[in-house]
Amino acid sequence: MALGDLAATDTWRPVAGQGRSVNLSISTAF
């Protein structure tokens, strides 16, 4: 979960709004 969250945050760092939404979905998936 931590790794997935970190990877998602690093990947979607340029996008603020979408990044948070996608990050939340990925965190839930992981």
trRosetta pair geometry for C-beta under 8 A, 3 or more apart (Angstrom, degrees):
i j d omega theta_ij theta_ji phi_ij phi_ji
1 4 5.9 -53 -141 38 25 110
1 5 6.2 26 156 -19 61 109
1 27 6.5 59 -161 -159 83 78
1 30 5.5 155 -105 116 52 105
2 5 5.8 -56 -146 37 27 111
2 6 6.2 27 155 -19 64 108
3 6 5.7 -56 -146 38 29 110
3 7 6.1 28 156 -18 65 108
3 30 7.8 -139 73 -180 78 151
4 7 5.8 -56 -144 38 29 109
4 8 6.1 28 156 -19 64 109
4 26 5.8 -160 164 147 106 99
4 27 6.2 152 108 -105 111 50
4 29 7.6 -146 179 77 150 85
4 30 3.3 -163 1 -42 176 176
5 8 5.8 -56 -146 38 27 111
5 9 6.2 28 155 -20 64 107
5 23 6.7 66 -146 -175 66 99
5 26 7.5 157 -93 101 46 102
5 27 4.9 42 -89 -101 92 106
5 30 7.4 -140 -40 65 67 141
6 9 5.8 -55 -147 36 29 110
6 10 6.3 24 156 -16 64 108
7 10 5.8 -58 -147 39 29 108
7 11 6.0 25 155 -18 66 111
8 11 5.7 -58 -142 39 28 109
8 12 5.9 -8 170 14 67 112
8 19 7.9 142 153 -171 83 77
8 22 6.7 -164 -167 118 112 89
8 23 4.3 139 133 -121 124 75
8 26 4.3 166 -92 76 143 149
8 27 6.7 -110 32 -50 156 79
9 12 6.7 -70 -132 56 21 84
9 13 6.3 56 156 -75 59 82
9 19 7.3 75 -132 170 48 113
9 23 5.8 56 -73 -122 64 137
10 13 5.8 -15 -153 -35 28 116
12 15 5.1 -57 -173 55 84 101
12 18 6.8 -127 -162 107 122 82
12 19 3.3 160 141 -128 109 87
12 20 7.9 -156 121 -30 132 31
12 22 5.3 166 -85 71 161 126
12 23 5.8 -139 56 -53 138 96
13 19 6.6 104 -80 -134 13 153
14 19 7.4 160 65 -64 45 131
15 18 4.3 -37 158 60 135 100
15 19 4.0 155 90 -40 82 94
15 22 7.7 50 90 19 133 128
16 19 5.8 -42 -121 31 9 117
16 20 6.9 8 163 -18 50 103
17 20 6.4 -63 -162 28 24 104
17 21 6.9 13 151 -9 62 108
18 21 5.6 -60 -151 40 39 110
18 22 5.8 31 157 -14 75 110
19 22 6.0 -59 -141 43 26 105
19 23 5.7 29 158 -23 64 112
20 23 5.6 -54 -140 38 26 114
20 24 6.3 32 156 -24 62 104
21 24 5.8 -55 -153 31 28 111
21 25 6.6 24 151 -15 63 105
22 25 5.7 -55 -151 37 35 110
22 26 6.1 32 153 -17 69 107
23 26 5.7 -55 -144 39 30 109
23 27 6.1 33 155 -23 65 107
24 27 5.7 -53 -146 35 28 112
24 28 6.4 27 154 -18 62 106
25 28 5.8 -57 -151 36 30 110
25 29 6.2 31 151 -21 66 107
26 29 5.5 -53 -145 36 33 113
26 30 6.1 23 158 -9 68 108
27 30 6.0 -58 -142 46 28 102
